[in-house]
Amino acid sequence: HYLNPETHVPREITTEARPGWWECRMSIEQVNPEGPCWRHRIRLHTGKTHQIRAQMSALGAPLLGDVLYAGEPADDFGLR
């Protein structure tokens, strides 16, 4: 993915390279169901601001509680 460094939360993200945008690379190494959610083991190959949040949301798996990137509120699952 590529993140626009000029935008604020939520950052613009695309799969196409664009001039001046940050390249973001990560590997999803493990995915396990955990109750109504899924737990992922992620290895970052780059460390850009909001990278995990933006990439997981772009992949259709937003972080629980991260409503800025389309995640469900944690309270909806009885988690805190």
DSSP file (Angstrom, degrees, kcal/mol; ACC not computed):
  #  RESIDUE AA STRUCTURE BP1 BP2  ACC     N-H-->O    O-->H-N    N-H-->O    O-->H-N    TCO  KAPPA ALPHA  PHI   PSI    X-CA   Y-CA   Z-CA
    1    1 A H              0   0    0      0, 0.0    23,-2.9     0, 0.0     2,-0.4   0.000 360.0 360.0 360.0 165.1    0.0    0.0    0.0
    2    2 A Y  E     -AB  14  23A   0     12,-2.6    12,-2.0    21,-0.2     2,-0.4  -0.999 360.0-154.7-131.9 131.5    0.9    3.7   -0.3
    3    3 A L  E     -AB  13  22A   0     19,-2.3    19,-2.6    -2,-0.4    10,-0.2  -0.848  18.6-126.3-107.4 140.3   -0.1    6.4    2.2
    4    4 A N    >   -     0   0    0      8,-2.0     3,-1.0    -2,-0.4     8,-0.3  -0.764  17.1-161.6 -82.1 113.7   -0.5   10.0    1.5
    5    5 A P  T 3  S+     0   0    0      0, 0.0    -1,-0.1     0, 0.0    16,-0.1   0.631  84.9  63.3 -72.8 -11.4    1.7   11.8    4.1
    6    6 A E  T 3  S+     0   0    0      2,-0.1     2,-0.2     6,-0.0    15,-0.0   0.653  88.9  81.3 -87.1 -16.7   -0.1   15.1    3.5
    7    7 A T  S <  S-     0   0    0     -3,-1.0     2,-0.2     5,-0.1     4,-0.1  -0.485  70.1-136.8 -89.6 161.5   -3.5   13.9    4.8
    8    8 A H        -     0   0    0      2,-0.2     4,-0.1     1,-0.2    -4,-0.1  -0.516  56.7 -14.2-105.7 178.0   -4.6   13.6    8.4
    9    9 A V  S    S+     0   0    0     -2,-0.2    -1,-0.2     1,-0.1     2,-0.1  -0.322 129.3  38.8 -58.9 130.6   -6.5   10.8   10.1
   10   10 A P  S    S-     0   0    0      0, 0.0    -2,-0.2     0, 0.0    -1,-0.1   0.549  96.5-148.1 -78.3 139.6   -7.8    8.9    8.4
   11   11 A R        -     0   0    0     -4,-0.1     2,-0.2    39,-0.1    -2,-0.1  -0.422  19.7-109.1 -72.4 143.8   -4.9    8.9    5.9
   12   12 A E        -     0   0    0     -8,-0.3    -8,-2.0    -2,-0.1     2,-0.3  -0.495  41.8-172.8 -67.8 141.3   -5.6    8.3    2.2
   13   13 A I  E     +A    3   0A   0    -10,-0.2     2,-0.3    -2,-0.2   -10,-0.2  -0.991  10.9 168.3-140.1 146.3   -4.3    4.9    1.1
   14   14 A T  E     -A    2   0A   0    -12,-2.0   -12,-2.6    -2,-0.3     4,-0.1  -0.961  39.6-131.0-148.9 163.9   -4.0    3.2   -2.3
   15   15 A T  S    S+     0   0    0     -2,-0.3     2,-0.4   -14,-0.2   -12,-0.1   0.488  87.1  85.6 -93.1  -5.4   -2.4    0.1   -3.8
   16   16 A E  S    S-     0   0    0    -14,-0.1     2,-0.1     1,-0.0   -14,-0.1  -0.820  85.8-114.4-100.8 134.4   -1.0    2.3   -6.6
   17   17 A A        -     0   0    0     -2,-0.4    -2,-0.1   -16,-0.0     5,-0.0  -0.408  36.1-174.6 -63.7 136.6    2.4    4.1   -6.3
   18   18 A R    >   -     0   0    0     -2,-0.1     3,-2.0     3,-0.1   -15,-0.1  -0.990  35.0 -92.6-133.7 143.3    2.0    7.8   -6.3
   19   19 A P  T 3  S+     0   0    0      0, 0.0     3,-0.1     0, 0.0     0, 0.0  -0.300 109.9   8.0 -57.0 130.3    4.8   10.5   -6.3
   20   20 A G  T 3  S+     0   0    0      1,-0.3     2,-0.2   -16,-0.1    -3,-0.0   0.322  98.0 124.3  83.5  -7.7    5.6   11.6   -2.7
   21   21 A W    <   -     0   0    0     -3,-2.0     2,-0.3   -17,-0.1    -1,-0.3  -0.585  65.6-110.0 -86.0 150.4    3.4    8.9   -1.0
   22   22 A W  E     -B    3   0A   0    -19,-2.6   -19,-2.3    -2,-0.2     2,-0.4  -0.598  22.5-131.5 -79.7 133.6    4.9    6.6    1.5
   23   23 A E  E     -B    2   0A   0     -2,-0.3     2,-0.5   -21,-0.2   -21,-0.2  -0.727  24.3-163.7 -80.2 133.1    5.3    2.9    0.6
   24   24 A C        +     0   0    0    -23,-2.9     2,-0.4    -2,-0.4    23,-0.0  -0.979   9.3 179.7-123.6 123.1    4.0    0.7    3.4
   25   25 A R        +     0   0    0     -2,-0.5    20,-2.5     2,-0.0    21,-1.3  -0.977   9.7 152.1-126.5 137.6    4.8   -3.0    3.6
   26   26 A M  E     -C   44   0B   0     -2,-0.4     2,-0.4    18,-0.2    18,-0.2  -0.973  30.0-136.8-151.9 161.1    3.7   -5.6    6.2
   27   27 A S  E     -C   43   0B   0     16,-2.7    16,-2.8    -2,-0.3     2,-0.8  -0.978  10.3-143.3-121.2 136.6    3.2   -9.3    6.4
   28   28 A I  E     +C   42   0B   0     -2,-0.4    14,-0.2    14,-0.2     3,-0.1  -0.890  25.6 174.7 -96.2 109.7    0.3  -11.0    8.1
   29   29 A E  E     +     0   0B   0     12,-2.7     2,-0.3    -2,-0.8    13,-0.2   0.745  59.5  13.8 -92.8 -26.3    1.9  -14.1    9.6
   30   30 A Q  E     -C   41   0B   0     11,-1.3    11,-2.8     2,-0.0     2,-0.4  -0.991  54.0-169.3-153.5 141.5   -0.9  -15.6   11.6
   31   31 A V  E     +C   40   0B   0     -2,-0.3     9,-0.2     9,-0.2    -3,-0.0  -0.990  14.0 174.9-134.0 124.2   -4.7  -15.1   11.8
   32   32 A N  E     -C   39   0B   0      7,-2.9     7,-3.6    -2,-0.4     2,-0.2  -0.992  31.0-120.7-131.8 135.6   -6.7  -16.8   14.6
   33   33 A P  E     -C   38   0B   0      0, 0.0     2,-0.3     0, 0.0     5,-0.3  -0.513  28.7-178.1 -69.4 141.7  -10.4  -16.5   15.5
   34   34 A E  E >   -C   37   0B   0      3,-3.1     3,-1.8     1,-0.2    -2,-0.0  -0.760  56.8 -61.3-143.7  93.4  -10.9  -15.2   19.0
   35   35 A G  T 3  S-     0   0    0     -2,-0.3    -1,-0.2     1,-0.3     0, 0.0  -0.483 118.1 -16.6  64.3-133.2  -14.6  -15.0   20.0
   36   36 A P  T 3  S+     0   0    0      0, 0.0    -1,-0.3     0, 0.0     2,-0.2   0.453 134.8  57.6 -82.1   1.9  -16.4  -12.6   17.7
   37   37 A C  E <  S-C   34   0B   0     -3,-1.8    -3,-3.1    40,-0.1     2,-0.4  -0.556  77.8-120.0-120.5-177.5  -13.1  -11.1   16.5
   38   38 A W  E     -C   33   0B   0     -5,-0.3     2,-0.5    -2,-0.2    -7,-0.0  -0.983  14.2-144.3-127.4 140.6   -9.8  -12.2   14.9
   39   39 A R  E     -C   32   0B   0     -7,-3.6    -7,-2.9    -2,-0.4     2,-0.4  -0.912  19.6-164.8-104.9 130.9   -6.3  -11.9   16.3
   40   40 A H  E     -C   31   0B   0     -2,-0.5     2,-0.6    -9,-0.2    -9,-0.2  -0.905  16.7-147.6-116.1 141.3   -3.6  -11.2   13.7
   41   41 A R  E     -C   30   0B   0    -11,-2.8   -12,-2.7    -2,-0.4   -11,-1.3  -0.955  28.5-172.8-104.1 119.8    0.2  -11.5   14.0
   42   42 A I  E     -C   28   0B   0     -2,-0.6     2,-0.5   -14,-0.2   -14,-0.2  -0.913  18.6-157.7-119.6 137.9    1.7   -8.8   11.8
   43   43 A R  E     -C   27   0B   0    -16,-2.8   -16,-2.7    -2,-0.4     2,-0.4  -0.971  17.4-144.4-113.0 121.2    5.3   -8.1   10.9
   44   44 A L  E     +C   26   0B   0     -2,-0.5   -18,-0.2   -18,-0.2     3,-0.1  -0.694  20.7 179.6 -85.5 134.5    6.0   -4.6    9.8
   45   45 A H  S    S+     0   0    0    -20,-2.5     2,-0.3    -2,-0.4   -19,-0.2   0.547  80.6  26.8-104.5 -16.8    8.6   -4.1    7.0
   46   46 A T  S    S-     0   0    0    -21,-1.3     2,-0.2     2,-0.1    -1,-0.2  -0.902  72.9-143.6-133.7 164.6    8.1   -0.3    7.1
   47   47 A G        +     0   0    0     -2,-0.3     2,-0.2    -3,-0.1   -23,-0.1  -0.520  33.0 160.5-133.0  68.0    7.0    1.9   10.0
   48   48 A K    >   -     0   0    0     -2,-0.2     3,-2.0     1,-0.1     4,-0.3  -0.570  50.5 -87.8 -91.3 153.2    4.9    4.7    8.8
   49   49 A T  T 3  S-     0   0    0      1,-0.3    -1,-0.1    -2,-0.2    -2,-0.0  -0.383 112.1  -0.2 -60.6 128.0    2.4    6.7   10.9
   50   50 A H  T 3> S+     0   0    0     -2,-0.1     4,-2.8     3,-0.1     5,-0.3   0.593  91.9 137.4  68.1  14.4   -1.0    5.0   11.0
   51   51 A Q  H <>  +     0   0    0     -3,-2.0     4,-3.0     1,-0.2     5,-0.3   0.936  68.8  42.6 -57.7 -53.6    0.3    2.2    8.8
   52   52 A I  H  > S+     0   0    0     -4,-0.3     4,-2.5     1,-0.2     5,-0.3   0.934 116.4  49.1 -62.3 -45.5   -1.3   -0.7   10.6
   53   53 A R  H  > S+     0   0    0      1,-0.2     4,-1.7     2,-0.2    -1,-0.2   0.939 116.7  41.0 -57.9 -49.5   -4.6    1.1   11.0
   54   54 A A  H  X S+     0   0    0     -4,-2.8     4,-2.4     2,-0.2    -2,-0.2   0.913 116.7  47.3 -69.5 -44.3   -4.8    2.2    7.4
   55   55 A Q  H  X S+     0   0    0     -4,-3.0     4,-1.7    -5,-0.3     6,-0.2   0.926 112.2  48.4 -67.4 -43.9   -3.6   -1.1    5.8
   56   56 A M  H  <>S+     0   0    0     -4,-2.5     5,-2.9    -5,-0.3     4,-0.2   0.905 113.1  48.7 -64.1 -39.4   -5.8   -3.3    7.9
   57   57 A S  H ><5S+     0   0    0     -4,-1.7     3,-1.6    -5,-0.3    -1,-0.2   0.918 109.5  52.2 -63.7 -42.8   -8.9   -1.2    7.1
   58   58 A A  H 3<5S+     0   0    0     -4,-2.4    -1,-0.2     1,-0.3    -2,-0.2   0.797 107.2  53.9 -63.4 -28.3   -8.0   -1.2    3.4
   59   59 A L  T 3<5S-     0   0    0     -4,-1.7    -1,-0.3    -5,-0.2    -2,-0.2   0.452 123.1-106.3 -84.7  -0.8   -7.8   -5.0    3.6
   60   60 A G  T < 5S+     0   0    0     -3,-1.6    -3,-0.2    -4,-0.2    -2,-0.1   0.666  97.2  99.7  85.8  16.9  -11.3   -5.1    5.1
   61   61 A A      < -     0   0    0     -5,-2.9    -4,-0.2    -6,-0.2    -3,-0.1  -0.507  53.6-176.5-132.6  63.9  -10.1   -6.0    8.6
   62   62 A P        -     0   0    0      0, 0.0    10,-0.2     0, 0.0     2,-0.2  -0.196  35.8 -94.0 -63.1 156.6  -10.2   -2.7   10.6
   63   63 A L    >   -     0   0    0    -10,-0.2     3,-2.0     3,-0.1     6,-0.2  -0.472  43.2-102.7 -73.0 138.5   -8.9   -2.8   14.1
   64   64 A L  T 3  S+     0   0    0      1,-0.3    -1,-0.1    -2,-0.2    10,-0.1  -0.409 108.2  15.0 -60.2 129.1  -11.5   -3.3   16.9
   65   65 A G  T 3  S+     0   0    0      7,-3.4     2,-1.4    -2,-0.1    -1,-0.3   0.291  92.2 115.8  88.9  -9.2  -12.2    0.1   18.5
   66   66 A D    X > +     0   0    0     -3,-2.0     5,-2.6     6,-0.2     3,-1.4  -0.582  31.6 165.5 -93.6  74.0  -10.6    2.1   15.7
   67   67 A V  G > 5 +     0   0    0     -2,-1.4     3,-1.2     1,-0.3    -1,-0.2   0.724  67.9  67.2 -66.2 -21.6  -13.7    3.9   14.5
   68   68 A L  G 3 5S+     0   0    0      1,-0.3    -1,-0.3    -3,-0.2    -2,-0.1   0.778 107.4  40.5 -68.3 -24.8  -11.7    6.5   12.5
   69   69 A Y  G < 5S-     0   0    0     -3,-1.4    -1,-0.3    -6,-0.2    -2,-0.2  -0.149 132.2 -87.7-115.4  36.6  -10.6    3.7   10.2
   70   70 A A  T < 5S+     0   0    0     -3,-1.2    -3,-0.2     1,-0.2     2,-0.1   0.614  79.8 145.8  73.9  16.7  -14.0    1.9   10.0
   71   71 A G      < -     0   0    0     -5,-2.6    -1,-0.2   -10,-0.1    -7,-0.2  -0.484  52.0-109.9 -80.7 156.5  -13.5   -0.3   13.1
   72   72 A E        -     0   0    0    -10,-0.2    -7,-3.4    -2,-0.1    -6,-0.2  -0.584  41.0 -96.3 -80.0 145.3  -16.4   -1.3   15.4
   73   73 A P    >   -     0   0    0      0, 0.0     3,-1.5     0, 0.0     4,-0.3  -0.401  28.8-129.8 -60.2 137.6  -16.5    0.2   18.9
   74   74 A A  G > >S+     0   0    0      1,-0.3     5,-1.9     2,-0.2     3,-1.8   0.827 105.8  65.8 -60.1 -32.3  -14.9   -2.2   21.4
   75   75 A D  G > 5S+     0   0    0      1,-0.3     3,-1.2     3,-0.2    -1,-0.3   0.775  87.6  68.8 -62.9 -25.1  -17.9   -1.8   23.6
   76   76 A D  G < 5S+     0   0    0     -3,-1.5    -1,-0.3     1,-0.3    -2,-0.2   0.723 106.6  40.2 -63.9 -20.0  -20.1   -3.5   20.9
   77   77 A F  G < 5S-     0   0    0     -3,-1.8    -1,-0.3    -4,-0.3    -2,-0.2   0.305 117.3-110.4-110.0   5.5  -18.2   -6.7   21.7
   78   78 A G  T < 5S+     0   0    0     -3,-1.2     2,-0.3     1,-0.3    -3,-0.2   0.728  77.2 131.4  71.7  21.3  -18.1   -6.3   25.5
   79   79 A L      <       0   0    0     -5,-1.9    -1,-0.3     1,-0.1    -2,-0.2  -0.794 360.0 360.0-107.2 148.7  -14.3   -5.6   25.4
   80   80 A R              0   0    0     -2,-0.3    -1,-0.1    -3,-0.1    -5,-0.1   0.291 360.0 360.0-138.1 360.0  -12.4   -2.8   27.0
